[in-house]
């Protein structure tokens, strides 16, 4: 058998050291399985359905992946989707604001919370797990308290009557028909944001800073990486991703519950881990996180198409998470050996 050119690793070895390889393999298995089990899975409407289910997870998962590669966590990402949707809805419905103004204020709110999370983590030295858990609880209480105080209930609805709804809905909640398929705006947001984040991570100086932070914060600071600024930006990015999902949800469904998004943070983390991110930081892939979210969507809707009990989905998540951790650990070890 001819040997590969000197200095160039075999194709299989190059694939193995890529963080997203395990996620791609898992997604392929899920895709083939449900394609065989149910006919609806590969129909145009079926494909658009599981893409729609994956897109909100994918939008936030790519930001969570960047943060995890940088060595941090954000447990407030899920509740942030509900908080930003509530800010938009309360301002537009209760205060009579233009929807675009309400959406802009909710973005500023999200960025401010993200900046606070990052600043607290850097300045106090507390684990990001603890800091963002506190933010999660604070936002959850704020969502419930303010919504009930203003509306007397735990729900806000009727944003479709506000000024500016039509144009804002076209950006965040439009539906594009392609044959029998129905492609939601959130799916397009997911694709575009994945491409942007992937380019930033692997083609820019900022991406190098992110990997350096996750690999060795002390070493990164020693070589001139702006640790404080980079971490704050990463937390702000995660909050901004939550704002995108929250905006898509409120403008698409016309209502928001005070408890919306609670529990979703674990789905984002699992998607990032499935996509190749290590819990210890310094290793991972934005594309892998997107593939991890795609696996979620395919499995979730595949179970529905097959008419199985949806309780089996949680079993699938547990097995998927444990398998991903084991595979990612082995991939990272191989990648480390390949660099030497």
Buried (B, 14 or more C-beta within 10 A) or exposed (E): EEEEEEEEEEEEEEEBBBBBBBBBEBBEEBBEBBBEBBEBBEBBEBBBBBBBBBBBBBBBBBBBBBBBBBBBBBBBBBBBBBBBBBBBBBBBBEEEBBBBBBBBBBBEBBBEBBBBBBBBBBEEEEEBEBBBBBBBEBBBEBBBEBBEEBBEEBBBBEBBEBBBBEEBBEBBBBBEEEEEBBBBBBBBBBBEBBBEBBEBBEEEEBBBBBBBBBBBBEEBBEEEBBBBEBBBBBBBBBBBBBBBBBBBBBBBBBBBBBBBBBEBBEBBBBBBBBBBBBBEBBBBBBBBBBBBBBBBBBBBBBBBBBEEEEEEBEEBBEEBBEEBBEBBBEBBEEBEEEEE
